[in-house]
């Protein structure tokens, strides 16, 4: 697990600082790498969620986006705020997770956080996601708007059709029109996505690691391939369980809807049916497998490299 403490007991304060720095840097690099591996399918997902009537399926959306907008302004639109969103989310999540583990350990009467079981670690991730959501929502809002910029201009009156819109230009436009509250549009469905999402991710990730461990083997020693498999299982579980909330969030953010999550969700059900809440699920599931594998590989190798550097410097 990204945030597990040393199995021998609570580390000394300098070790805590070192571990937090290593985890922050490794997690940030892993998150950035994850974005560039998965961004094209994430763009397809957002387009299908927000404007399902424009495309027949995932492949039609992918091909049309490539033909009309190209790679940089099409399939990789919003990649800069996506990287910022991942780094911002991971930094807050890493900082909050340790505290939430201690909180859960206190609730269940355990002395150390390394004594927490799979379900208890899942709840720690659930609580930590509350804090990371505040960092994620503004940057993801900009990302989603950039990804569906052309579709928004075609279908939503008043939206400027600017193929060369930059993240900074769009950020200034949102601030000028709506102020700070404009960046937190869709905050409630983001909460409803992130908190249960991290519960299922951490729970299924830990359960899969335990399942893949051989008799007498620690789940920390299952190797990189099995770790990637466990991460992929966690990612698939996350998106499968929370996808309707993500659809509602994308609609609210991209279309600038001034309505509550429940109202938008019921409107989708009435007009488009329950399957509309799963538009874009296929590209999400397909992207999470290489994305999560990349995240874990970059994280683990960066962490090992940084620990070796610190050891060499006797820090």
Buried (B, 14 or more C-beta within 10 A) or exposed (E): BBBBBEEEEEEEEEEBEBBBEBBBBBBBBBBBBBBBBBBBBBBBBBBBBBBBEBBEEBEEBBEBBEEEBEEEBBBBBBBBBBBBBBBBBBBBBBBBBBBBBBBBBEEEEBEBBBEBEBBBBBBBBBBBBBBBBBBBBBBBBBBBBBBBBBBBBEBBEEBEEEEEBEBEEBBEBBEEEEEEEBBBBBBBBBBBBBBBBBBBBBBBBBBBBBEBBEEEEEBEEBEEEBBBBBBBBBBBBBBBBBBBBBBBBBBBBBBBBEBEBEEBBEBBBEEEEEEBBBBBBBBBBBBBBBBBBBBBBBBBBBBEEBBEEBEEEEE
